[in-house]
Amino acid sequence: MSSSVSGLLSVTFYEAGDDHLVELVHQRDTGERRHLASLDVEVYGPDGKSLGGGPIDPRQEVLDLGALAAVNQAGHPRVMVVFDARYDERIFPYRPHHYGYLHRRGAPTPPLYYAVNAVLGGVPDRIGATGINNFETYLFRRQGVIGRHSVLLGNVSRFSAAKAQVFTYYGDHRVAQDVTLEPKAHTEVPLVPEHDGRHLERVEVKALFRLASYVVGRRTQGGELVLFDHLFTYFK
């Protein structure tokens, strides 16, 4: 007998000093049937080491990552938070959505709202496949970027290291950076805002399998986040 329970793996990043809330199920209904079947949340340091976590009540509406990280952050300025959810397809014909609220405590910048990056899985669909690539991209405003920008990357695979390339585009000029991440490791890749007088127009991430990826922008003074958005997959 086939099961109607499916899995959803999603990832975000928490930084010390932030108010960071995640709405576990964005879709609402009056019958109060729309909740996850189960949810496990795990926190990882930059080197991929698990810092703790465990099961969360699936009927909980909002998860405070600050409270979670206070127990599991272990002194790291940034940690990767992995949501391993199970849901009933009869209740969620598409899939549930996690949404986040993010704001640096006491900062004058407005809060950010974003969709949590649904990674789904950490291996190719077919074992042994070598010709499958995953491309993700993000376009910047034509006026050019303001402040400091970077890409946050996380490898959610249990056993496989991930090799990725980060491409930045300045008109017809492209710059490539190579990144290697061990299982569950994560890193921040800085983006140069200008090259030969041309503004940064686009960033792409290419990898053999899907990585957790966000474009982040920070104020030059103070470092508060003014952009936190996942890249978009256009071929896989």
Contacts in CASP RR format, 6 or more apart in sequence:
PFRMAT RR
TARGET T0000
AUTHOR 0000-0000-0000
METHOD contacts of the structure
MODEL  1
MSSSVSGLLSVTFYEAGDDHLVELVHQRDTGERRHLASLDVEVYGPDGKS
LGGGPIDPRQEVLDLGALAAVNQAGHPRVMVVFDARYDERIFPYRPHHYG
YLHRRGAPTPPLYYAVNAVLGGVPDRIGATGINNFETYLFRRQGVIGRHS
VLLGNVSRFSAAKAQVFTYYGDHRVAQDVTLEPKAHTEVPLVPEHDGRHL
ERVEVKALFRLASYVVGRRTQGGELVLFDHLFTYFK
4 88 0 8 1.000
4 89 0 8 1.000
4 90 0 8 1.000
5 37 0 8 1.000
5 86 0 8 1.000
5 87 0 8 1.000
5 88 0 8 1.000
5 89 0 8 1.000
6 86 0 8 1.000
6 87 0 8 1.000
6 88 0 8 1.000
6 89 0 8 1.000
6 95 0 8 1.000
7 84 0 8 1.000
7 85 0 8 1.000
7 86 0 8 1.000
7 87 0 8 1.000
8 83 0 8 1.000
8 85 0 8 1.000
8 86 0 8 1.000
8 87 0 8 1.000
8 95 0 8 1.000
8 96 0 8 1.000
8 118 0 8 1.000
8 120 0 8 1.000
9 82 0 8 1.000
9 83 0 8 1.000
9 84 0 8 1.000
9 85 0 8 1.000
9 118 0 8 1.000
9 119 0 8 1.000
9 120 0 8 1.000
9 121 0 8 1.000
9 122 0 8 1.000
9 156 0 8 1.000
10 82 0 8 1.000
10 83 0 8 1.000
10 85 0 8 1.000
10 98 0 8 1.000
10 116 0 8 1.000
10 117 0 8 1.000
10 118 0 8 1.000
10 119 0 8 1.000
11 80 0 8 1.000
11 81 0 8 1.000
11 82 0 8 1.000
11 83 0 8 1.000
11 116 0 8 1.000
11 117 0 8 1.000
11 119 0 8 1.000
11 154 0 8 1.000
11 156 0 8 1.000
11 212 0 8 1.000
12 20 0 8 1.000
12 22 0 8 1.000
12 65 0 8 1.000
12 80 0 8 1.000
12 81 0 8 1.000
12 83 0 8 1.000
12 98 0 8 1.000
12 100 0 8 1.000
12 116 0 8 1.000
12 117 0 8 1.000
12 212 0 8 1.000
12 214 0 8 1.000
13 78 0 8 1.000
13 79 0 8 1.000
13 80 0 8 1.000
13 81 0 8 1.000
13 152 0 8 1.000
13 186 0 8 1.000
13 212 0 8 1.000
13 214 0 8 1.000
14 20 0 8 1.000
14 43 0 8 1.000
14 65 0 8 1.000
14 66 0 8 1.000
14 68 0 8 1.000
14 69 0 8 1.000
14 73 0 8 1.000
14 78 0 8 1.000
14 79 0 8 1.000
14 81 0 8 1.000
15 77 0 8 1.000
15 78 0 8 1.000
15 225 0 8 1.000
16 69 0 8 1.000
16 73 0 8 1.000
16 75 0 8 1.000
16 76 0 8 1.000
16 77 0 8 1.000
16 78 0 8 1.000
17 104 0 8 1.000
17 105 0 8 1.000
18 65 0 8 1.000
18 66 0 8 1.000
18 102 0 8 1.000
18 103 0 8 1.000
18 104 0 8 1.000
18 105 0 8 1.000
18 225 0 8 1.000
19 66 0 8 1.000
19 101 0 8 1.000
19 102 0 8 1.000
19 103 0 8 1.000
19 104 0 8 1.000
19 105 0 8 1.000
19 111 0 8 1.000
20 64 0 8 1.000
20 65 0 8 1.000
20 66 0 8 1.000
20 100 0 8 1.000
20 101 0 8 1.000
20 102 0 8 1.000
20 103 0 8 1.000
21 62 0 8 1.000
21 63 0 8 1.000
21 64 0 8 1.000
21 65 0 8 1.000
21 100 0 8 1.000
21 101 0 8 1.000
22 62 0 8 1.000
22 63 0 8 1.000
22 65 0 8 1.000
22 83 0 8 1.000
22 98 0 8 1.000
22 99 0 8 1.000
22 100 0 8 1.000
22 101 0 8 1.000
22 116 0 8 1.000
23 61 0 8 1.000
23 62 0 8 1.000
23 98 0 8 1.000
23 99 0 8 1.000
23 100 0 8 1.000
23 101 0 8 1.000
24 36 0 8 1.000
24 39 0 8 1.000
24 56 0 8 1.000
24 58 0 8 1.000
24 60 0 8 1.000
24 61 0 8 1.000
24 62 0 8 1.000
24 63 0 8 1.000
24 83 0 8 1.000
24 85 0 8 1.000
24 96 0 8 1.000
24 98 0 8 1.000
25 34 0 8 1.000
25 35 0 8 1.000
25 36 0 8 1.000
25 61 0 8 1.000
25 96 0 8 1.000
25 97 0 8 1.000
25 98 0 8 1.000
26 96 0 8 1.000
26 97 0 8 1.000
26 98 0 8 1.000
26 99 0 8 1.000
27 34 0 8 1.000
27 92 0 8 1.000
27 96 0 8 1.000
27 97 0 8 1.000
28 34 0 8 1.000
33 91 0 8 1.000
34 91 0 8 1.000
34 92 0 8 1.000
34 96 0 8 1.000
35 58 0 8 1.000
35 59 0 8 1.000
36 58 0 8 1.000
36 85 0 8 1.000
36 86 0 8 1.000
36 87 0 8 1.000
36 96 0 8 1.000
37 58 0 8 1.000
37 85 0 8 1.000
37 86 0 8 1.000
37 87 0 8 1.000
37 88 0 8 1.000
38 55 0 8 1.000
38 58 0 8 1.000
38 85 0 8 1.000
38 86 0 8 1.000
39 55 0 8 1.000
39 56 0 8 1.000
39 57 0 8 1.000
39 58 0 8 1.000
39 60 0 8 1.000
39 83 0 8 1.000
39 84 0 8 1.000
39 85 0 8 1.000
39 86 0 8 1.000
40 53 0 8 1.000
40 54 0 8 1.000
40 55 0 8 1.000
40 56 0 8 1.000
40 83 0 8 1.000
40 84 0 8 1.000
41 53 0 8 1.000
41 54 0 8 1.000
41 56 0 8 1.000
41 63 0 8 1.000
41 68 0 8 1.000
41 81 0 8 1.000
41 82 0 8 1.000
41 83 0 8 1.000
41 84 0 8 1.000
42 50 0 8 1.000
42 52 0 8 1.000
42 53 0 8 1.000
42 54 0 8 1.000
42 81 0 8 1.000
42 82 0 8 1.000
42 84 0 8 1.000
43 50 0 8 1.000
43 51 0 8 1.000
43 52 0 8 1.000
43 53 0 8 1.000
43 68 0 8 1.000
43 69 0 8 1.000
43 72 0 8 1.000
43 73 0 8 1.000
43 79 0 8 1.000
43 80 0 8 1.000
43 81 0 8 1.000
43 82 0 8 1.000
44 50 0 8 1.000
44 51 0 8 1.000
44 79 0 8 1.000
44 80 0 8 1.000
44 81 0 8 1.000
44 82 0 8 1.000
44 184 0 8 1.000
44 185 0 8 1.000
44 186 0 8 1.000
45 51 0 8 1.000
45 74 0 8 1.000
45 76 0 8 1.000
45 79 0 8 1.000
45 80 0 8 1.000
45 184 0 8 1.000
45 185 0 8 1.000
45 186 0 8 1.000
46 76 0 8 1.000
46 78 0 8 1.000
46 185 0 8 1.000
46 186 0 8 1.000
46 187 0 8 1.000
47 182 0 8 1.000
47 185 0 8 1.000
48 80 0 8 1.000
48 182 0 8 1.000
48 183 0 8 1.000
48 184 0 8 1.000
48 185 0 8 1.000
48 186 0 8 1.000
49 184 0 8 1.000
50 184 0 8 1.000
51 72 0 8 1.000
51 73 0 8 1.000
51 74 0 8 1.000
51 76 0 8 1.000
51 79 0 8 1.000
52 71 0 8 1.000
52 72 0 8 1.000
53 68 0 8 1.000
53 72 0 8 1.000
56 63 0 8 1.000
58 85 0 8 1.000
65 81 0 8 1.000
68 81 0 8 1.000
69 79 0 8 1.000
69 81 0 8 1.000
72 79 0 8 1.000
73 79 0 8 1.000
78 152 0 8 1.000
78 186 0 8 1.000
78 188 0 8 1.000
80 154 0 8 1.000
80 184 0 8 1.000
80 186 0 8 1.000
80 212 0 8 1.000
82 156 0 8 1.000
82 184 0 8 1.000
83 98 0 8 1.000
83 116 0 8 1.000
85 96 0 8 1.000
85 98 0 8 1.000
87 95 0 8 1.000
87 96 0 8 1.000
95 118 0 8 1.000
97 115 0 8 1.000
97 116 0 8 1.000
97 118 0 8 1.000
98 115 0 8 1.000
98 116 0 8 1.000
98 118 0 8 1.000
99 113 0 8 1.000
99 114 0 8 1.000
99 115 0 8 1.000
99 116 0 8 1.000
100 113 0 8 1.000
100 114 0 8 1.000
100 115 0 8 1.000
100 116 0 8 1.000
101 111 0 8 1.000
101 112 0 8 1.000
101 113 0 8 1.000
102 111 0 8 1.000
102 112 0 8 1.000
102 113 0 8 1.000
102 114 0 8 1.000
102 225 0 8 1.000
102 228 0 8 1.000
103 109 0 8 1.000
103 110 0 8 1.000
103 111 0 8 1.000
103 112 0 8 1.000
104 224 0 8 1.000
104 225 0 8 1.000
107 224 0 8 1.000
108 224 0 8 1.000
109 219 0 8 1.000
109 224 0 8 1.000
109 225 0 8 1.000
109 226 0 8 1.000
112 225 0 8 1.000
112 226 0 8 1.000
112 227 0 8 1.000
112 228 0 8 1.000
114 228 0 8 1.000
114 229 0 8 1.000
114 230 0 8 1.000
115 230 0 8 1.000
116 230 0 8 1.000
117 212 0 8 1.000
117 213 0 8 1.000
117 214 0 8 1.000
117 230 0 8 1.000
119 156 0 8 1.000
119 210 0 8 1.000
119 211 0 8 1.000
119 212 0 8 1.000
120 210 0 8 1.000
121 156 0 8 1.000
121 209 0 8 1.000
121 210 0 8 1.000
122 155 0 8 1.000
122 156 0 8 1.000
122 157 0 8 1.000
122 160 0 8 1.000
122 209 0 8 1.000
122 210 0 8 1.000
123 157 0 8 1.000
123 160 0 8 1.000
123 209 0 8 1.000
124 132 0 8 1.000
124 208 0 8 1.000
124 209 0 8 1.000
125 132 0 8 1.000
126 132 0 8 1.000
130 208 0 8 1.000
132 208 0 8 1.000
132 209 0 8 1.000
132 236 0 8 1.000
133 206 0 8 1.000
133 207 0 8 1.000
133 208 0 8 1.000
133 235 0 8 1.000
133 236 0 8 1.000
134 206 0 8 1.000
134 207 0 8 1.000
134 208 0 8 1.000
134 209 0 8 1.000
134 210 0 8 1.000
134 211 0 8 1.000
134 233 0 8 1.000
134 235 0 8 1.000
134 236 0 8 1.000
135 204 0 8 1.000
135 205 0 8 1.000
135 206 0 8 1.000
135 233 0 8 1.000
135 234 0 8 1.000
135 235 0 8 1.000
135 236 0 8 1.000
136 204 0 8 1.000
136 205 0 8 1.000
136 213 0 8 1.000
136 231 0 8 1.000
136 232 0 8 1.000
136 233 0 8 1.000
136 234 0 8 1.000
137 202 0 8 1.000
137 203 0 8 1.000
137 204 0 8 1.000
137 205 0 8 1.000
137 231 0 8 1.000
137 232 0 8 1.000
137 234 0 8 1.000
138 202 0 8 1.000
138 203 0 8 1.000
138 204 0 8 1.000
138 215 0 8 1.000
138 229 0 8 1.000
138 231 0 8 1.000
138 232 0 8 1.000
139 201 0 8 1.000
139 202 0 8 1.000
140 149 0 8 1.000
140 199 0 8 1.000
140 200 0 8 1.000
140 201 0 8 1.000
140 202 0 8 1.000
140 203 0 8 1.000
142 199 0 8 1.000
142 201 0 8 1.000
143 199 0 8 1.000
144 193 0 8 1.000
144 199 0 8 1.000
144 200 0 8 1.000
144 201 0 8 1.000
145 191 0 8 1.000
145 193 0 8 1.000
145 199 0 8 1.000
145 200 0 8 1.000
145 217 0 8 1.000
146 226 0 8 1.000
147 193 0 8 1.000
147 217 0 8 1.000
147 218 0 8 1.000
147 219 0 8 1.000
147 220 0 8 1.000
147 226 0 8 1.000
148 190 0 8 1.000
148 193 0 8 1.000
148 217 0 8 1.000
148 218 0 8 1.000
148 219 0 8 1.000
148 220 0 8 1.000
148 223 0 8 1.000
149 190 0 8 1.000
149 191 0 8 1.000
149 193 0 8 1.000
149 200 0 8 1.000
149 215 0 8 1.000
149 216 0 8 1.000
149 217 0 8 1.000
149 218 0 8 1.000
149 227 0 8 1.000
150 188 0 8 1.000
150 189 0 8 1.000
150 190 0 8 1.000
150 191 0 8 1.000
150 215 0 8 1.000
150 216 0 8 1.000
150 217 0 8 1.000
150 218 0 8 1.000
151 166 0 8 1.000
151 188 0 8 1.000
151 189 0 8 1.000
151 191 0 8 1.000
151 203 0 8 1.000
151 205 0 8 1.000
151 213 0 8 1.000
151 214 0 8 1.000
151 215 0 8 1.000
151 216 0 8 1.000
151 231 0 8 1.000
152 186 0 8 1.000
152 187 0 8 1.000
152 188 0 8 1.000
152 189 0 8 1.000
152 212 0 8 1.000
152 213 0 8 1.000
152 214 0 8 1.000
152 216 0 8 1.000
153 164 0 8 1.000
153 166 0 8 1.000
153 179 0 8 1.000
153 181 0 8 1.000
153 186 0 8 1.000
153 187 0 8 1.000
153 188 0 8 1.000
153 189 0 8 1.000
153 205 0 8 1.000
153 211 0 8 1.000
153 212 0 8 1.000
153 213 0 8 1.000
154 162 0 8 1.000
154 181 0 8 1.000
154 184 0 8 1.000
154 185 0 8 1.000
154 186 0 8 1.000
154 187 0 8 1.000
154 211 0 8 1.000
154 212 0 8 1.000
154 213 0 8 1.000
155 161 0 8 1.000
155 162 0 8 1.000
155 181 0 8 1.000
155 182 0 8 1.000
155 183 0 8 1.000
155 184 0 8 1.000
155 185 0 8 1.000
155 186 0 8 1.000
155 211 0 8 1.000
155 212 0 8 1.000
156 184 0 8 1.000
156 211 0 8 1.000
156 212 0 8 1.000
157 183 0 8 1.000
157 184 0 8 1.000
157 209 0 8 1.000
158 183 0 8 1.000
158 184 0 8 1.000
159 183 0 8 1.000
160 183 0 8 1.000
160 209 0 8 1.000
161 180 0 8 1.000
161 181 0 8 1.000
161 182 0 8 1.000
161 183 0 8 1.000
162 180 0 8 1.000
162 181 0 8 1.000
162 207 0 8 1.000
162 208 0 8 1.000
162 209 0 8 1.000
162 211 0 8 1.000
163 178 0 8 1.000
163 179 0 8 1.000
163 180 0 8 1.000
163 207 0 8 1.000
163 208 0 8 1.000
164 178 0 8 1.000
164 179 0 8 1.000
164 180 0 8 1.000
164 181 0 8 1.000
164 205 0 8 1.000
164 206 0 8 1.000
164 207 0 8 1.000
164 211 0 8 1.000
165 176 0 8 1.000
165 177 0 8 1.000
165 178 0 8 1.000
165 179 0 8 1.000
165 205 0 8 1.000
165 206 0 8 1.000
165 207 0 8 1.000
166 176 0 8 1.000
166 177 0 8 1.000
166 179 0 8 1.000
166 189 0 8 1.000
166 203 0 8 1.000
166 204 0 8 1.000
166 205 0 8 1.000
167 174 0 8 1.000
167 175 0 8 1.000
167 176 0 8 1.000
167 177 0 8 1.000
167 203 0 8 1.000
167 204 0 8 1.000
167 205 0 8 1.000
167 206 0 8 1.000
168 174 0 8 1.000
168 175 0 8 1.000
168 177 0 8 1.000
168 191 0 8 1.000
168 192 0 8 1.000
168 195 0 8 1.000
168 200 0 8 1.000
168 202 0 8 1.000
168 203 0 8 1.000
169 200 0 8 1.000
169 201 0 8 1.000
169 202 0 8 1.000
169 203 0 8 1.000
169 204 0 8 1.000
170 194 0 8 1.000
170 195 0 8 1.000
170 196 0 8 1.000
170 197 0 8 1.000
170 198 0 8 1.000
170 199 0 8 1.000
170 200 0 8 1.000
170 201 0 8 1.000
171 198 0 8 1.000
171 201 0 8 1.000
173 195 0 8 1.000
173 196 0 8 1.000
173 198 0 8 1.000
175 192 0 8 1.000
175 195 0 8 1.000
177 189 0 8 1.000
179 187 0 8 1.000
179 189 0 8 1.000
181 187 0 8 1.000
181 211 0 8 1.000
186 212 0 8 1.000
188 216 0 8 1.000
191 200 0 8 1.000
191 203 0 8 1.000
192 200 0 8 1.000
193 199 0 8 1.000
193 200 0 8 1.000
194 200 0 8 1.000
203 215 0 8 1.000
203 231 0 8 1.000
205 211 0 8 1.000
205 213 0 8 1.000
205 231 0 8 1.000
210 233 0 8 1.000
210 236 0 8 1.000
213 230 0 8 1.000
213 231 0 8 1.000
214 228 0 8 1.000
214 229 0 8 1.000
214 230 0 8 1.000
214 231 0 8 1.000
215 227 0 8 1.000
215 228 0 8 1.000
215 229 0 8 1.000
215 230 0 8 1.000
215 231 0 8 1.000
216 225 0 8 1.000
216 227 0 8 1.000
216 228 0 8 1.000
217 225 0 8 1.000
217 226 0 8 1.000
217 227 0 8 1.000
217 228 0 8 1.000
218 224 0 8 1.000
218 225 0 8 1.000
218 226 0 8 1.000
219 226 0 8 1.000
END
